[in-house]
Amino acid sequence: MLHRRVVVALTLALLPAGPAFASFTIDLIWSGTSSPTLTVAPATANVSPAEAPCGSGAPSAAGPGRCLTVRVTAAAPFLSANVNVGWSASGSGIALDHVGARSFGQFGGGPPGANPATPGPVDPSPCGFCDTAYGPFGGATPASIPAGTFVVGSLNFDLAGAHVGTHAIAAFASAGTGGVIDAKNAPAPVQINGAILNVIPEPGTALLTGIGIALLAASARTRR
């Protein structure tokens, strides 16, 4: 019986309390699809004027492109959230046109005293496959930010030179600066999700490719 009481006591001691159970998620969402996935063809990859919120707020110098937003969803009050965004510019042909900081208070509700982080180039190595990264996206406030979903930053991508294929854009935390701090000043469990850009061939290019394959097959049959 003594052994059983000890086991129960240890089990209860290991269970976190309060907001540690809360769900905090950081997502990358394309404005044009309201989802993590965007499919484009090279000739129509960019839109103009810039999609919101890339074309609004301060600064507002975004040109033609596609807007990717950084969003924090919290199921409980929290004090800060920060994340970096990275991708392989050399492997994808994706170019950054404009990066914007968003305050929890200015954009999407929340306390007006929240201070936005000012994103800039950061070390991409924690991402793994990235050669380019910007961050931190997010911010902090002395008073707790209520539960909800907040746009905390945006990147306007120039996709005119994007390569045909499927390209990943990662959200990742850096040691000591990334993730979420809950309202009890403790690091909180957070799920961080990335985005996908699918660049498909132009319809005419795909048709010509198909015709070429068919002609090659017919030629091979004739030689046999």
Buried (B, 14 or more C-beta within 10 A) or exposed (E): EEEEEEEEEEEEEEEEEEBBEBBBBBBBBBBBEEEBEBEBBBEEBBBEEBBBBBBBBEEEEBBBBBBBBBBBBBBBBBBBBBBBBBBBBEBBBBBBBBBBBBBBBBBBEBBEEBBBBEBEEBEBEBBEEBBBBBBBBBBBBEEBBBBBEBBBBBBBBBBBEBEBEEBBBBBBBBEEBBBBBBBBEEEBBBEBEBBBBBBBBEEEBEEEEEEEEEEEEEEEEEEE
